[in-house]
Amino acid sequence: MTNKLRFSAIVGSLALAYTVSAQQIANPLSNLAGDPIAGSVLCRGGANVPMTVDAEQALPLKLVAQLDCGQPVSLLSSTEGYTVKVRTADGKSGYVAWMSIAKGEVIVPTKNVRQPAVIKDGKARWLAGTEGSQRFYSEGLEAESLTVNGVTVQVSLQDTGWKLLANIAVANGGLQAVHVVPSQITLVALGQVKKSLPYQQPQKLRTAVNHQILWTEADAAPSASGYLVNAGYRTSDSDGLNRTQNYLAQHQVDVESKAEFNPHSEINTVALKDAAILPSGHISGSTWFERDGKLQEMILRVPVGDLVYEFPLSFNHDN
């Protein structure tokens, strides 16, 4: 064979091999013969993995479902990109990032499991990682929400520089009416010595300058003591932030709208009132407490019916 003919044969063989290889890379799982390949969902730091309608997973994501860690899936086909088409046991199909799939493996699910709500001696404590405890943002303020026996209490706490202002909402999802008495709400400063900060009667604040009632110098956040550390549940920065129904929002909007707030005549429009909350009803309002120096760790206790809801809160003062 001449060198020219030998070279032509080599080029032809390489071209054929390249064509077959390119087809395999472009669609390695397409046109599967027999049963689809089994796989499991891998979570790399998050609580679940998005399955989208489109292979490109363009923003904003068009979700089919959020897949749990360890959830078994069937691999149907892949694209030239970074996703693979999968089908869940309940028949849903969509695209998942390749890096979130364990091909041909079945791994142990690692779903977050919440522990029961912490209730002791007539007190229910907000504790991240337990049933009914959530945190969320309400009009820019970080708030805590605790639901027990269908009754939800939500709180946020602010330092006005003069008084401490607690925004409180109560929603009754139970079967019987529950009572709320603002003067029974307590705020305890935690330090070397625990100190109960006196509740301020709204009518006694009527002589205050407007901004001294609603002005904010600092906002409280959930205290570190309110986070549960256990092997069965991992909290995350997004835990609960966008899933909780917000009963505080309208009250906070009303407070913000009081730019010309007149405490002599309008304090009752924002103050939390004594109330019997019927099933499916809810109330919200503000309460004030005496301020005592540079505050940090605190416990806000809100009696509702025959249960006291406890919220650990913390101020992080920069000066």
Sequence and secondary structure as in RCSB ss.txt:
>XXXX:A:sequence
MTNKLRFSAIVGSLALAYTVSAQQIANPLSNLAGDPIAGSVLCRGGANVPMTVDAEQALPLKLVAQLDCGQPVSL
LSSTEGYTVKVRTADGKSGYVAWMSIAKGEVIVPTKNVRQPAVIKDGKARWLAGTEGSQRFYSEGLEAESLTVNG
VTVQVSLQDTGWKLLANIAVANGGLQAVHVVPSQITLVALGQVKKSLPYQQPQKLRTAVNHQILWTEADAAPSAS
GYLVNAGYRTSDSDGLNRTQNYLAQHQVDVESKAEFNPHSEINTVALKDAAILPSGHISGSTWFERDGKLQEMIL
RVPVGDLVYEFPLSFNHDN
>XXXX:A:secstr
  HHHHHHHHHHHHHHHHHHHHHHHH TTSS  SS EEEEE  SSSSEEEEESSTT  SS  EEEEEETT EEEE
EEE SSSEEEEEETTS EEEEEGGGEEET          B  EEETTEEE  BTBTTEEEEEETTEEEEEEEETT
EEEEEEEEE SSEEEEEEEEEE SSS EEE GGG EEEE SSS EEE EE GGGGTTS HHHHH  SEE EE GG
GB  BTTB   TTTTTTTS  SSHHHHHHHHT TT  HHHHGGGTB   EEE TT EEEEEEEEE  SS  EEEE
EEEETTEEEEEEEE     
